[in-house]
Amino acid sequence: QVQLVESGGGLVQPGGSLRLSCTPSGSSTAIYDMGWYRQAPGKQRELVATITRGGSTNYADSVKGRFTISRDSDKNMVYLQMNSLKPEDTALYYCNADIQRILSRKQYWGQGTQVTVSS
């Protein structure tokens, strides 16, 4: 069984920075696209950033220039560096990964890590 383990959330003041990390536990044959999504109270889950196996990235307009997604394929890690945080970035952040196992390939989700931006 594969689980995505997230870390790095917390409380930060506006203008501050946080770095989120995520790695899958369990065995896998290959990991394709990885990404981060977020869901604020009363809102739908939305894409924050994704990164392909080859390193191509995609960002939501609201985070461009402030957030950076990266991955370490050797360690099966994906990171989200968040700078210049705003109160509207407050949300539960979810890691997502497209993972190939021996008999199946599917999307996996983490349980979420809370990011709160407040003074």
DARAQUI-V737073 format. One record per backbone hydrogen bond with DSSP energy under -1.0 kcal/mol. CO is the residue of the C=O (numbers start at 1). NH is the residue of the N-H. Records with the same first field share a line. If there is no record, write none. Layout:
CO=NH / NH
This chain:
3=25
5=23
7=21
10=116
12=118
13=16
16=85
18=82
20=80
21=7
22=78
23=5
25=3
30=100
33=98
34=51
35=96
36=48 / 49
37=94
38=46
39=92
40=43
46=38
48=60
49=36
50=58
51=34
52=55
56=52
58=50
60=63
63=66 / 67
66=83
68=81
70=79
72=77
77=72
78=22
79=70
80=20
81=68
82=18
85=15
86=89
87=90
91=115
92=39
93=113
94=37
95=110
96=35
97=108
98=32
99=106
100=29 / 30
104=101
106=99
108=97
113=93
114=10
115=91
116=12
